[in-house]
Amino acid sequence: MPQKELVVRAQWDEEAKVWFVVESDIPGLAAEGATVEELEAKLRVIVPELASLNRHLMDAASGGDISVHLKAERLEKYSLA
């Protein structure tokens, strides 16, 4: 059976200066980081922990691995001056 790819969407919060998970296929996932890399490092710890608590995530795993597609979006405004 092909491995299912789980999607995690992150957005930049300009006021708080952090990347945060805004939407995901992983129930209970909440994380933030000062950089996308920091957020990704946290996900590497949190996702396996949540997978052990969510049966459908374990069903999505293949050979003990879960594929996560992290989509990071940041809206920037540029002055036309």
C-alpha positions as CSV (number, residue, x, y, z in Angstrom):
1,M,0.0,0.0,0.0
2,P,1.4,3.4,-0.9
3,Q,2.3,5.7,2.0
4,K,-0.1,8.6,2.6
5,E,1.4,12.1,2.7
6,L,0.2,14.2,5.6
7,V,0.0,17.9,5.0
8,V,1.0,20.5,7.6
9,R,0.4,24.2,6.7
10,A,2.4,26.8,8.6
11,Q,2.1,30.6,8.4
12,W,4.2,33.5,9.6
13,D,2.8,35.6,12.4
14,E,4.5,39.0,11.9
15,E,3.4,40.3,15.3
16,A,4.7,37.3,17.3
17,K,7.6,36.7,14.9
18,V,7.0,33.0,14.7
19,W,6.0,30.3,12.2
20,F,3.0,28.4,13.5
21,V,0.9,25.4,12.4
22,V,-2.4,26.8,11.1
23,E,-3.8,23.6,9.6
24,S,-2.8,19.9,9.4
25,D,-3.9,16.4,8.8
26,I,-2.6,15.5,12.3
27,P,-5.2,15.8,15.0
28,G,-3.9,17.8,18.0
29,L,-0.9,19.3,16.3
30,A,0.1,22.7,17.7
31,A,3.6,24.0,17.3
32,E,5.5,27.1,16.5
33,G,9.1,28.2,15.9
34,A,11.2,31.3,15.2
35,T,12.3,29.8,11.9
36,V,10.8,27.2,9.5
37,E,13.8,25.0,10.5
38,E,13.0,25.3,14.2
39,L,9.4,24.4,13.5
40,E,10.4,21.4,11.4
41,A,12.7,20.2,14.2
42,K,9.8,20.4,16.6
43,L,7.5,18.5,14.2
44,R,10.1,15.7,14.0
45,V,9.5,15.1,17.7
46,I,5.8,15.9,18.0
47,V,4.4,14.0,14.9
48,P,5.7,10.6,16.0
49,E,4.3,11.2,19.5
50,L,0.9,12.1,18.1
51,A,1.0,9.2,15.6
52,S,1.2,6.8,18.5
53,L,-2.1,8.3,19.8
54,N,-4.0,8.5,16.5
55,R,-4.7,5.1,14.8
56,H,-5.3,6.7,11.4
57,L,-1.8,8.1,11.4
58,M,-0.3,4.7,12.2
59,D,-2.3,3.3,9.3
60,A,-0.7,6.0,7.1
61,A,2.8,4.9,8.1
62,S,4.9,2.7,5.9
63,G,7.8,0.8,7.3
64,G,7.7,2.9,10.5
65,D,7.8,6.2,8.7
66,I,5.3,9.0,8.1
67,S,5.6,11.4,5.2
68,V,4.8,15.0,6.2
69,H,4.6,17.8,3.6
70,L,5.3,21.1,5.4
71,K,3.9,24.0,3.5
72,A,5.1,27.3,4.8
73,E,3.4,30.5,3.6
74,R,4.3,34.1,4.3
75,L,2.6,37.2,3.1
76,E,4.9,40.2,2.5
77,K,3.9,43.7,1.8
78,Y,6.3,45.9,-0.2
79,S,6.2,49.7,-0.4
80,L,5.7,51.2,-3.8
81,A,7.4,54.5,-2.8
